[in-house]
Amino acid sequence: MSQRDDSKYSIYAALLANVGIAVTKLVAAVWSGSSALLSEGVHSLVDSSNELLLLYGMHRAGLRRSREHPLGHGRELYFWSFIVALLVFALGAGVSIYEGIQHLRQPVANRHPVVTYAVLAISALFDGYSFRVALRQFRRRKGELGYLAAIKLSKDPTSFAVLLEDTAALIGIGIAFVGVASAQLLARPELDGLASIAIGALLALTALLMARECKALLIGESAAPEIEASILEIVGQDPAVARANGVLTFHLAPDQVVAALSAAFENQLTTLEIEACVVRLESNVRRAHPEVTLLFFKPQTSRTFEKSVLVQEIAEAEAEAERDLVR
């Protein structure tokens, strides 16, 4: 199964779980009067919408290039993933905190605590299954990296978005259970409202982490260093290339990379021979790295390339010095 299929499977599993859970939680919340359960229902409802947006983003990212969009639509996945983070923050966290405050101002005892416990237990089973699917697939991708490092380095927001949502969902169920149980045992219904606020704070933290990583991808992140080194090695091995100076890469989507290469060709080559070399190199690079959808060549001597790099480094140093003076 490809990484794209893996991501879709995780999203579909989460979507099916969240739709059923959202309806059950909301109905039970209205019946029991539990603020924490209502927050969890809103959480699941938002997560269901998020999965639909992620699927839509994946569909849009796969559209072909056109005259109006010469680089394709790959970044739409990053855009919709960022919208998902905003929804978690605005709707999930906002509604939960608002509902919790309202419950603190006007505490209402849980009318059917047994029903609430049953719904939370069923929700834990469904969310646990979705979490298990997402975790298994994320582990397979991250390799030896830690979880936070893998999220930071990941180019596929669908892989960590579902995992973060499911993690927050399970923790939120635990918070809701503690809030409902403590409110019942201590006869303090306002504790249910405090649990709702805690769930909102949890969702806000989750949303901020998602938004931070999606923003970085939306702005543009380079491909893995191993891919850049491999491209330089492939180009440098061609007999028509005197030296592969350097390569600049950035992701349009998880499986779409644009690469701009600076290379010095042998002096005796004609224009037609250079053109044939470029075609050959494009084929070799794409054979080794199918994710490189666009490859641009800049014929450039090593001296000119090094000079341009030096000029850029000087400009960056001067800009940093100016920022230090302002501070």
Secondary structure in CASP SS format (residue, H / E / C, confidence):
PFRMAT SS
TARGET T0000
AUTHOR 0000-0000-0000
METHOD secondary structure of the structure
MODEL  1
M C 1.00
S C 1.00
Q H 1.00
R H 1.00
D H 1.00
D H 1.00
S H 1.00
K H 1.00
Y H 1.00
S H 1.00
I H 1.00
Y H 1.00
A H 1.00
A H 1.00
L H 1.00
L H 1.00
A H 1.00
N H 1.00
V H 1.00
G H 1.00
I H 1.00
A H 1.00
V H 1.00
T H 1.00
K H 1.00
L H 1.00
V H 1.00
A H 1.00
A H 1.00
V H 1.00
W H 1.00
S H 1.00
G C 1.00
S C 1.00
S H 1.00
A H 1.00
L H 1.00
L H 1.00
S H 1.00
E H 1.00
G H 1.00
V H 1.00
H H 1.00
S H 1.00
L H 1.00
V H 1.00
D H 1.00
S H 1.00
S H 1.00
N H 1.00
E H 1.00
L H 1.00
L H 1.00
L H 1.00
L H 1.00
Y H 1.00
G H 1.00
M H 1.00
H H 1.00
R H 1.00
A H 1.00
G C 1.00
L C 1.00
R C 1.00
R C 1.00
S C 1.00
R C 1.00
E C 1.00
H C 1.00
P C 1.00
L C 1.00
G C 1.00
H C 1.00
G C 1.00
R C 1.00
E H 1.00
L H 1.00
Y H 1.00
F H 1.00
W H 1.00
S H 1.00
F H 1.00
I H 1.00
V H 1.00
A H 1.00
L H 1.00
L H 1.00
V H 1.00
F H 1.00
A H 1.00
L H 1.00
G H 1.00
A H 1.00
G H 1.00
V H 1.00
S H 1.00
I H 1.00
Y H 1.00
E H 1.00
G H 1.00
I H 1.00
Q H 1.00
H H 1.00
L H 1.00
R H 1.00
Q C 1.00
P C 1.00
V C 1.00
A C 1.00
N C 1.00
R C 1.00
H C 1.00
P H 1.00
V H 1.00
V H 1.00
T H 1.00
Y H 1.00
A H 1.00
V H 1.00
L H 1.00
A H 1.00
I H 1.00
S H 1.00
A H 1.00
L H 1.00
F H 1.00
D H 1.00
G H 1.00
Y H 1.00
S H 1.00
F H 1.00
R H 1.00
V H 1.00
A H 1.00
L H 1.00
R H 1.00
Q H 1.00
F H 1.00
R H 1.00
R H 1.00
R H 1.00
K H 1.00
G C 1.00
E C 1.00
L C 1.00
G C 1.00
Y H 1.00
L H 1.00
A H 1.00
A H 1.00
I H 1.00
K H 1.00
L H 1.00
S C 1.00
K C 1.00
D C 1.00
P H 1.00
T H 1.00
S H 1.00
F H 1.00
A H 1.00
V H 1.00
L H 1.00
L H 1.00
E H 1.00
D H 1.00
T H 1.00
A H 1.00
A H 1.00
L H 1.00
I H 1.00
G H 1.00
I H 1.00
G H 1.00
I H 1.00
A H 1.00
F H 1.00
V H 1.00
G H 1.00
V H 1.00
A H 1.00
S H 1.00
A H 1.00
Q H 1.00
L H 1.00
L C 1.00
A C 1.00
R C 1.00
P C 1.00
E H 1.00
L H 1.00
D H 1.00
G H 1.00
L H 1.00
A H 1.00
S H 1.00
I H 1.00
A H 1.00
I H 1.00
G H 1.00
A H 1.00
L H 1.00
L H 1.00
A H 1.00
L H 1.00
T H 1.00
A H 1.00
L H 1.00
L H 1.00
M H 1.00
A H 1.00
R H 1.00
E H 1.00
C H 1.00
K H 1.00
A H 1.00
L H 1.00
L H 1.00
I H 1.00
G C 1.00
E C 1.00
S C 1.00
A C 1.00
A C 1.00
P H 1.00
E H 1.00
I H 1.00
E H 1.00
A H 1.00
S H 1.00
I H 1.00
L H 1.00
E H 1.00
I H 1.00
V H 1.00
G H 1.00
Q C 1.00
D C 1.00
P C 1.00
A C 1.00
V E 1.00
A E 1.00
R E 1.00
A E 1.00
N E 1.00
G E 1.00
V E 1.00
L E 1.00
T E 1.00
F E 1.00
H E 1.00
L E 1.00
A E 1.00
P C 1.00
D C 1.00
Q E 1.00
V E 1.00
V E 1.00
A E 1.00
A E 1.00
L E 1.00
S E 1.00
A E 1.00
A E 1.00
F E 1.00
E C 1.00
N C 1.00
Q C 1.00
L C 1.00
T C 1.00
T H 1.00
L H 1.00
E H 1.00
I H 1.00
E H 1.00
A H 1.00
C H 1.00
V H 1.00
V H 1.00
R H 1.00
L H 1.00
E H 1.00
S H 1.00
N H 1.00
V H 1.00
R H 1.00
R H 1.00
A H 1.00
H C 1.00
P C 1.00
E C 1.00
V E 1.00
T E 1.00
L E 1.00
L E 1.00
F E 1.00
F E 1.00
K E 1.00
P E 1.00
Q C 1.00
T C 1.00
S H 1.00
R H 1.00
T H 1.00
F H 1.00
E H 1.00
K H 1.00
S H 1.00
V H 1.00
L H 1.00
V H 1.00
Q H 1.00
E H 1.00
I H 1.00
A H 1.00
E H 1.00
A H 1.00
E H 1.00
A H 1.00
E H 1.00
A H 1.00
E H 1.00
R H 1.00
D H 1.00
L H 1.00
V H 1.00
R C 1.00
END
